């Protein structure tokens, strides 16, 4: 198969026993096609927790930032399916957008980018000079009929006008024209062409819950229905509050500051009616260009304080930074717990990558037998 059909490959092992070894599996795939690989490493494939993602590979260098500890097999499979369905132009737009650096390397933001490719325009220009020449050629094409009519005129004033137009054209520096236009359009020259965005990026993918069942490798467990008398899953803890957070529970003007590392509240009205409550709103913002008030990107990535699942929201979906006094008791220590967990995952991944680059030297076997001379 071509790289387009298998844009991602993942090396997996048994999470409980790495001594069994592992396999590199091509994505996208289905649970059925992966069943032999799962069986070979001793897992039944009923849950993602039984499988450890050790390494993520891709022929697309722009995806090299994906880290095993930061994405699930379902998310990687969904991304691979979306990439394999792109035509050549959309793939170039996707790669160009990643090259701009306006999107971070999180799996959620990359999936969300594939949902917004129609918001970009890509021209076959790779430098300011090429773009300037493209603009001049386009202008000529649009005025060619009128220009030829004027050029064929016998009128002296018209001939003088044509001569003036030709003189002005000779004075135009295509490179300067291209730079000025790119600055006006906030465009970027990439290895795939000149990229401009034509609209605000929408956050359509917020987390694993948004993955259609057709692209899931593992069964999707539907959330339990919530009623006023039904405690939500809390590992045997107390019943969680059903009160929704509002703007008055947030620090005033907190959206004017960077959100990264802060506990924020998602607007309750954006959640389904059964989930419009505090414990579904609270999010520890961990990254995304939307964390910064002045950034071009709008995605805010974080971890739900209650479920521990990664989510993605548009900056406009965030009410603000939650006041400490408005946090329920169960949520007060959660940010520190999640921060420590994220740090551990990052350090483990860093250690794995270091080990790949610097494999340990082979040790010589110890010979405990004495030589004949020693005897």
C-alpha positions, 0 to 999 in steps of 0.5 A, a space after each residue: 500500500 502507498 504511504 497515503 493509505 497507511 499514513 501512520 504506523 504504531 508499535 504496540 506491546 502488551 501493557 502488562 508484559 513487555 517481554 512478550 514483544 510487540 508489532 508495528 501495526 498499520 493504520 487506519 485499521 479495524 478491530 477485526 484486522 488487528 485481532 491477530 496482532 492483539 492475540 500475538 501479544 496476549 491481549 483480547 483487544 476489548 480495552 485500550 488499557 491492555 495495549 501500550 503504544 511504544 512508538 508512532 511512525 509516519 512517512 509524513 515528517 510533519 507528524 513527528 511531534 506525536 508522542 505515544 503517551 499523549 494519544 490513544 490508539 482510537 485517536 491515531 486510527 481516526 487521524 489516519 483514516 481522515 488523512 487517507 481520505 484526503 485528496 492531493 490538494 487537501 493533503 498539501 493544505 494540511 501539511 502546509 498548515 502544520 509547517 506554519 507552526 500555528 498548530 501544536 503537535 497534540 493529536 486533538 489539534 491535528 485532528 481538528 485541523 483536518 476538519 477545517 481544511 476548507 478554511 485555507 487557500 493554497 497557491 503554487 508560490 514558494 517565495 515572495 517573488 513567485 507570489 508577486 509574479 503570480 499576482 502580476 500574471 493574474 492582473 494581466 489575465 483579468 485585464 488582457 481584453 481591455 489592454 489589447 483593445 487599448 493597444 490597438 487604438 490609433 488615438 495618440 492619448 491612448 497610445 501614451 496611456 499604454 506606454 505609461 502602463 508599460 513603464 509602471 509595470 517595469 518598475 514593479 518589483 515582484 518580490 516586494 509586491 509579494 511581500 507586501 501582499 503576504 503581510 496584508 493577508 497574513 499569509 505564510 510561504 511553506 514548502 507546499 505553497 503560499 498559505 492563507 486562512 479564509 476564516 476562523 478555525 472551528 473546534 469540531 473535535 474536542 476529544 475521544 468522545 467525538 470519534 465516530 464508532 466506525 473509526 473506533 478500534 475499541 468499543 465505546 462505552 456510553 455514559 450513564 444517564 444522570 438524574 438528580 438522584 443518581 450519583 455519577 461515577 466517582 470511585 466510591 466518593 461522595 455525590 458530585 454537585 449538580 450546580 453549573 458554573 457561571 461567569 460569576 464563578 470565574 475570575 474577572 477579566 481572566 480571559 485576557 490572560 494566558 490560560 495554560 496551567 489554570 482550571 477553567 470552566 467550559 460554558 454549560 450551554 455547550 454541553 448536552 442537558 444531562 451534563 450541564 453541571 460543574 464536574 463536566 465543565 471543569 478543565 485543566 488547560 494544558 496547551 493549545 494556541 487558544 490558551 493565549 489571548 493574542 494567538 492566531 489559533 483558537 484551540 484550548 486543550 486540557 484534561 477534564 478534572 472529573 473524568 481525566 479525559 483529554 478535551 479540546 475547546 475553542 477559546 470562545 467556549 471557555 467562561 474563564 478561570 474558575 475562582 478557587 472558592 468556587 471549586 468543589 472540594 473534590 476538585 481542589 487537589 485534581 490539578 496537582 494530581 493531573 500535572 504530576 501525572 502529565 510530568 511522569 508520562 513526559 519523563 517516561 517518553 523522554 527516557 524511551 527516546 533517549 534510550 533509542 538514541 543511546 542504547 546501552 553498551 553490551 556487557 562482556 560475560 564474566 568468566 568465573 573460571 580460573 586459568 591453568 596458570 592461576 591453578 
